[in-house]
């Protein structure tokens, strides 16, 4: 996409977010529901497929272009991005990274249009940030597979049409080996979705447990076909690298909004007859947040470009996700502090964003997992003694 086209896309999304979504933020938080009008508009704008190649009906944005788009999406409630983020991100990329051409042609246009919503079913009660502990099993059943197990905290599970399910197909293998990815339709007998989780924040974005009780799928549901058996872990890791940059960009967008909210409040809130913007300690809080924002934006863009050229597919995404998710937490905390007592009230934007921001340090790999990835990649074999 050339610069002019990209700027047009960014401008359109920026206007949509600020004019059509921001006014609904309090309602979304209170009702735990994104208005249907917003969902329909997102489909019409192509937001369900911005990271899917044009040949499959998407916009085909590069990682660097996607990061800039997600900066705009991060300016409002995370539930907006969550509606279509999995189609573009970790679920859609299962097909892009590991699917056969037939699977891509069958499913990617459905994801790009929003006709189908996909979920990425990797996390389990005993296998979260480290998926090597996977216990969901898939055993051969004739020429197909029988899946048994449970997944936890699966984004979009209550509304998903298909699930990208990771299961151990070779129980004799340990750790990351012997894992395979499957595409399982929601209506498969034996698949049940639990009631949606009641979370601290990010209302309007739904997660739930998913159970597989003897779910039988044909060989065409194995991601990558016969050659994909046992390759699920490597597919998941490549998807998560992309997803970590995406989440980092989302954190930058949220930090941008929090800075705007903080600056606006300092100009209008008076204490002792003058605006609190005149107080140097308040200025220091604002300055720290602006510096964090600038650092996060620069890091994400640099990492995204390196991801695009293939020079850094692991350390960069981990550093971006680690720094940006921690960064937005600091910015949110300062924003509440700047607002004082008002910042602790439910009707205040910064209070809502404070709750929403906390999750970014957990999903797509906790901050501690990112530290481990970074250290192991940089130090090498010496980390194991």
Secondary structure, DSSP 8 states (H G I E B T S, - for coil): --HHHHHHHHHHHHHHIIIIIGGGHHHHHHHT---HHHHHHHHHTTGGGTTS-GGGTS----HHHHHHHHHHHTTS-HHHHHHHHHHHTTTHHHHHHH--HHHHHHHHHHHHHTSS-EEEE--BTTBSS-GGG---EEEEETTEEEEEEEEEEEETTTT-SEEEEEEES-TTS-TTTTEEEEEEETTSTTEEE------SS-TTS-EEEEEEEEEEE-GGGBTTGGGGTTBHHHHHHHHHHHHHHHHHHHHHHHHHHHHHHHHHHHHH-EETTEEGGG-HHHHHHHHHHHHHHHHHHHHHHHHHHHHHHTS-SSHHHHHHHHHHHHHHHHHHHHHHHHHGGGGGSTTSHHHHHHHHHGGGGTTTS-HHHHHHHHHHHHHGGGGG-
